[in-house]
Amino acid sequence: MKKSLLSLFLLLTALLVQAQILDPVTFKTEWKKVSDEKAEIVFTATIDPGWHVYSTDLGDGGPVSATFNVTQMQGAEPVGKLKPVGKEVSGFDPLFEMQVRYFEKTAQFVQELKLTGGACRVEGYLEYGACNDENCLPPTQVPFSFGDGAEAGAALAEDGTKLGGGTADVSQSPAGQPGYWAPVIDELNAFGETVAPRDLSWLYVFGMGFLGGLLALFTPCVWPIIPMTVSFFLKRTKDKKKGIRDACTYGAAIIVIYVALGLVITALFGASALNALSTNAVFNIFFCLLLVVFAASFFGAFEITLPSKWSNAVDSKAEQTTGLISIFLMAFTLSLVSFSCTGPIIGFLLVEVSTTGSIVGPAIGMFGFALALALPFTLFALFPSWLKSMPRSGGWMNVIKVVLGFIELAFALKFLSVADLAYGWHILDRETFLALWIVLFGLLGFYLLGKLKFPHDDDDTKVSVPRFFLALASLAFAVYMVPGLWGAPLKAVSAFAPPLQTQDFNLYADEVHAKFTDYDTGMAYARQQGKPVMLDFTGYGCVNCRKMELSVWTDPKVSSLINDDYVLITLYVDDKTPLPAPIQVMENGTERTLRTVGDKWSYLQRVKFGANAQPFYVLIDNDGHPLNKSYSYDEDIAKYVDFLETGLYNYK
């Protein structure tokens, strides 16, 4: 019996792993009769965590807006447009270069109707778009049908995402060659799970924090304190073990203080608010100015310090107490007196981790920062002899501050570019942004070579070997960015620079172009040429589709494989071009109407491949059978090349 249950569990697990039909949004519709002359159709959505549904009237060239569509209306007429109800999240999308509005967790749309008398009959559908950080759904329809007495007949709407994991009547497929449309879901699943990125966001945030803590260690505010603090703990008691224990407790107290700071930031703003702020134009301008101030402080223009009476009061309290409280207050004193060096690093870190949208993101970042800051105090207490080999304080610590100042200036431009795109100023297009970065990293290289001086630099003209190699790296990075002024992709900075679409002058033409945008025509051509087919299910409103095209398809190896060895068929699931005539299809025993070209390609993706999210890439032979597992959103170029080469090998 146990073996049978285990087998059943494993089977269900395997099916869940292979399933690709996403169902993150559930809509229900309701007819509300407000008065004898007025009624409302209310659409209420429940949205899975991590997903969002776009609002109404977002404009052309953006994501799929929610729209109210009527196929039959009798005894009523619409009053105004579909209205969104509830709390919307608003932010700038750099890929669409526009402000977008959307709902998280729940959404509601209301269409007001005027009852004109007589028998009332209203049929149609709500169309909406939904995305998360990796995928977008095709434009999805929520059909409704209300008539006299329909108030009691409101039912859960079929949002389309539940359709496609089962069967379809291929004999009624909207194709000239039904064989091309035959389902191959089992064959595709046999290759394994769809290639998709692993979530490394927490590890990335921790790594950023840890690196920031290491940098803070070598600043003039922290490094000289280490030997004094460790010696104090080891000498204030005759019991060496107690001294080591106190030093370790001191390190733990540092971690607790900074993690608490991260939790306080999240408690004040909330994870979703932090994420919304990261795309808000006004706050991006504020972040930019804040980083410029921090950079000026690191360059030596002034010192950012907390009131001295704060640190004096805490230090005095630490001397009057004993035990754990005394150690904790000493750690708190360190946090206060080192703020002029650690403050800019912490501020930059908290701004960056806000983009994760995770409720624990700031705490994880602060944990990494504090761990790096606390480690030396603990390690030197365990191994006191290491103190003798510590580099002495000197001008090299100011060099680190100045280097951090250059880096903060570079990132200030990143935040300014978001605001620039939001307001359409066009003062910081891609080539302008890159020109400023080239100058900044070029100046950083000259500074490290001793050609520039700042107020707190010493007069030593010697350049150490590590400093020389850092200068070499900085100057090389500046030279690397130069081709970007003429449109080179520059994948190393693509996450920071404005979109390639903002480039005014581009010598690098997009190398990958769809050979066909019609499935049947493309398949016929591929058979004639004897080449495998790459199907690209995409959307005009798919953010991550554009990311893949800009960061992966521009790679020379990838573009060569797609252009030379495959017939690329790009199918837009949100193409609003009406079909010559609506097509009735059976899907999972339910009759559906395909009205647009996008409906047709979305139907193909569901019934043939059992998937409904974009981007979605699948390689097939000339009979429509898969050659490899499918590929979703993952910007790992090596994986994408392997995906293409494996399909090519299986075709031959």
Helices and strands as residue ranges (DSSP letters): H 2-18, E 25-35, E 38-47, E 52-54, E 67-74, E 76-85, E 89-93, E 98-104, E 106-115, E 121-128, E 130-131, E 140-147, G 150-153, G 170-172, G 178-181, H 185-190, H 201-217, H 225-235, H 240-269, H 271-277, H 281-299, H 308-320, H 323-337, H 339-353, G 354-356, H 361-382, G 384-389, H 395-423, H 430-448, H 465-481, G 482-486, G 491-493, G 500-502, H 519-529, E 533-538, H 543-551, H 556-565, E 567-572, E 578-587, E 590-596, H 597-609, E 616-620, H 637-651
